[in-house]
Amino acid sequence: MSEEIERSLKLFKALSHPTRLKILAMCLDKELSSKEIRRSLNISKPLLISHIKKLVDAELLECRVEFDREKSIVRKYYKTKENLTIDLTDLLRKIKTKQI
């Protein structure tokens, strides 16, 4: 399987869960900490980490890491990537003609 198909599969898998869609929507206009996202969705930390990993791996979500020296903790902030577009028609044409 080509890299482009693999990337598309990751993308569609990431978009296939309602919680991940909610995370993307929440982070669309502003950067949110993992704690803010978790509290808003009322989900466990391990479950949030799993969802966020899929979104970051699919290149849909950006992560910024900040170290709080005062409290000696690492904080992660997330924002939906800018200018996301999916050209499904082009992808399907490439698959049909086996160009990928």
Phi, psi and omega in degrees: 000140183286163178298322182294321177293317178301315180296318179296320178298317177300317181299310183291325176296318180296325182275355188273002181242132182301325180294321179292323176295321177296318179299314179299318180294318180297324185265010183293314186254350179207154178281134179234147176283159177300325179296317179297317180296313182299315180294320181294322182271348181056052178235163181287159179298313179300322179292319178298316179302318179298314180295315182295321178302316179297321180290320178291316179299327179276003179062036178258337185232137177257148181237136174237131182253136181228136178257123177269101184294325182298317182259355182055048177228156177261132177244138178245136180239142185234146177214140176295136180299146179286152172054047177285126174221144178236116178266083184295320181299315179298317179299314181295323177296319179296319178295317181299319182267005178057039177275353178233000000 
